Amino acid sequence: MISALCINLGKGKTELHEPERSSKIDDFVQNVASEYKPDVVFSQDAYATKHLEKITTNLSNNIEGSRFVLKKNVINENTKDHVGIFLNEKIYQIIDIENECRKALENKRLANADFFNEDKRAVLVLAKTIIGGQKFLLSSFHAKKNKINDPQREKHIIEFFSYLEGVAERVKPDHILVGSDTNHRMKLFERRTRTNKFCVKVLLYDYPENCERKIKERNVYDFFMISPGLIPTSSDPAVFNVDPAILDHHPLFMRFEYPVSHTTSNTTS
């Protein structure tokens, strides 16, 4: 089994200063780590490096026997907009795939020089279980929100899927797991792209009735995405109704089972 937390760290419209907000985020991470014990945490959006480092510490200190490390891309140095993957290296060995990622992009750009031109919006990690040797291609993805319309963002997301598949073809993972902020209405996306085949399936859901974003009629933008061999242990993710003054989006948690002897196909409809 693999368990994952997806957390967009963006502040949205809040009057809280980041030191106060980060202190409350630390409390949230400590509580979730103690109760849910995620193996991997996907993060997105603008958040200071020193506060990201505290998340690494809070995870390690509140999950017994763990040691978390952070792999990230910085999208914008000024705002510290980022995508990150916190991974428990007591469970997973991290395999360097920087060359494979670069070659996958170069190959795609032979036909289209502008292919996924904001590639820092996705960080990819290949993680191999120390016990069992299962290989996971993990990615945290933050789709562009501003100065882009819906058709352009849809193309952007499709190019991310294509890039992910290109890397998967090179590194041959057993499973693929993505934590994302798509900034997009993915139910409409699924209907419009129903004839397409992607290497992952978006796990669609609705906010519970008591969630602030549901009450304010805001769209669901944060999703897990999985390859066929991963089996969610619940129909929907656990959604944490964190005060929007602290986190603009609601964090998600989900567990996934997988047959140890099974090697996944990298394509699903």
N, C-alpha and C positions, 0 to 999 in steps of 0.2 A: 504494500500500500504506500502511496505517497499523498501527503497532505499539503495544501497550499493556501496562503493568504495573499490576497491582492489588495493593495492599498494605494489610492491616489492621494498624494500628500499636499495637493494644491490647497491654497487658503481661500480661494473664492472671494466673496465679499464679506470680509470680517474686520472688526475693529481691533482684534487682538494682535499684539505685536508678536513676532515669531518666537522670541524666548518663552513667552507665556504659552503660546500655542504648542510649541515643541515639548514643553513640560507635560502638557495634557496628552499629547500624542505618545510620549514615553509611558505614561500611565496606562494608556490603552494597549500599547504593544506588550507591556509587562503582563497585563491581565490575560490577553489573548494567548501569549506564549505559555503562561502557566496552565491555562485551562485546555487549550486546543493543541498545543505543541506542533506547530507547522514545521515541515521539513524544508520548505522553500517559501520565500516571500518575494512577491513581485511588487515593485514600487514605480511610481511615475510622478511627474510634475516638478514644480519648483520647490526646492528644499535645500537649505544650506548643508554643505559637506560635513561640518562639525556635528550637525544634528543627525545626519545619516549614520555617522559613526556611532552615535549613541544608540541607534536602533540595533546595530550589530551587537553592541554590548548587552543591551536589554534582552535580546533573543538568547544569547549565550548564557546569560546569568539566570534566566527563568525557565530554561529547558534543561533538565538534568543530563549531564554527559554530552552536551552539544558544544560545538565551536563553529560559529557562523562567520562567513566571509562575504564581502560584497563585491560583485562585479557590476560595473555601470558604464553607461555612456552619458556624457554631458551634452545636451542638445544646445543649450545657450549658456555661455560662461557668465553673462551678466545676471541673468535671473536664476541660474543654477537649475533650470529645467533639466530633468534627467530621466533616464529609465534605468532601473536597477534590479538585480537579483541577489537576494540574501540566501545563502545556501549552507546547510549544515555539513561541513566537511568531515565530521565524524561518521556520516552515513554515505557521503558521495565523494568520489575522486573527480576533480575537475580536470578535463582534458582540453588542452589548448587547440582551438579550431580557428584561430585568427586567419591563417592562410586560406582555409577552406571557405570562410565567409568572404574574404576578399576575392577569391577566384569565382565564387558564385555570382557576386556582383559584376565582376568584369565580364563574365560570360553573358549575363543578361544585357549588359550595356553594349555589346557588339551589335545588337539589333536596334537598341534604343538608348542613345547616349544619356537621356534624362531619366532612365529607369530608377525608381525609388531614390530620387536625388537627395532626400533627407534621411539617409540611412542611419544616422545617429539616433533616430527615433525608435530603433529596435536594438536591444542587446541580446546576444545569443550565447548560450553556455551549453557545452556537452558535459553531462554529469553521469558517472558510472557508479552504481551501487557497489560499495565495498564488499557486501555480502550478496552474492547472486549474480553480479556482473551485468545487471540490466542497464542499458544506456538510455538516458533521457536527453533529448534536445529541448532545452528550456529557453523561453524568450519572454522578455517584458517589452511591450509595445505601447507607444503613446502616439496616436494619430494626430495629425495637425488639426488645429481648431480654427485659428484666425486666418483671414485673408485667403480663404478657400471656400468654394461652394460645395454643395452635396455631391454632384457628379464628379468633381475633382477629388474629393475625399474618398469617394467610392473607388476610384481608380488607384488612389494612394493605398488603400487597404488591400485591394487585389494584388498590387505590386508587392506589398509585404508578404502576402501568402505565397506568391511566386518565389520571392527571395528565400523564404523559409523552406519551401520545397527544394529549391536549388541547393541549399546547405544540407538538407536532410539526405539528398541523393549522394552527397559526397561523404558524409560522416556515418551514414547507416544507423540511425538510432533505433532502438526498439519501440520508443514512444516519443511523442511530442506533446509538450504542455506549455501553454501561453497564458500569461496574465496581462490584461490589456485595459487601457482606456481608449476606446475607439472614437470618442466624440461624434458618434454617428448612431442613427436609429437602425439597429442591426436587424430588427424584424423586417423592415422594408428592404434592407440590403439582401436578406435571405430570399425574399420573394423575387427580387429583380435578378438575382444570380442563381436561381434554382437549377438552371441547366449547367452551371459551372461545376467543376470538380476541384476541390481544394484539399490540401494535405491535412487540414484540421477542420473540425466542426465547432461552430460557435454555440456555446451552451446558453440558450436564451432563457430568460426568466422575467418575472415582474417583481417590483418592490412589494414587500408586505404592506398591509394597509396602514400600519402605524408609523411608517418611515417618513421622515421630513420631506425627502424628495418626492415621495408619492403624494403626500398631502399638498405639496406645492406644485404638483402636476409637472414635475421635471422628468426628462427622458432618462432611461437606463442607458448608460454608456460603458460601464465596466463589465468585462466578461472574462471567463475562462474559455479557452479553446483547446481541444484535445484531438489526438489522432485516434483511429478506431480501436486500438488495443486497450485504451484506458476506459474504465467503467466507473462512473460516479456512484458513490454509495448513497446518494440522495438525489431526488428529482430536481431540487433547486439548491443553490448555495446558501449558507448561513449569511445573512445580511446584518451588519452591525449599524444600528441607528445612532451613529455618533453625532453630537451637536454640530450643525453646519458651521458654527463659528470656529470649530476646531478643524474639521475636515469637510471640504465642499462636497465630496462624494462619499457614499457609504462603502466601507471595506467589505470584502467577500472572503469567505472561507469554504473550502470543499475538500473532500477526500476522494481518492481514486484508487480502485483496485486494478490489478493487472495479473494475467496468468503468467507465471514466471517462465514457463517453457515456450511461450508464444512470441513470435516475432511479428510485429505489425506490418501491415501494408501501409505505405505512405500516401495513400489516396482514399478519400471518402467523398461521397456525394452530398 
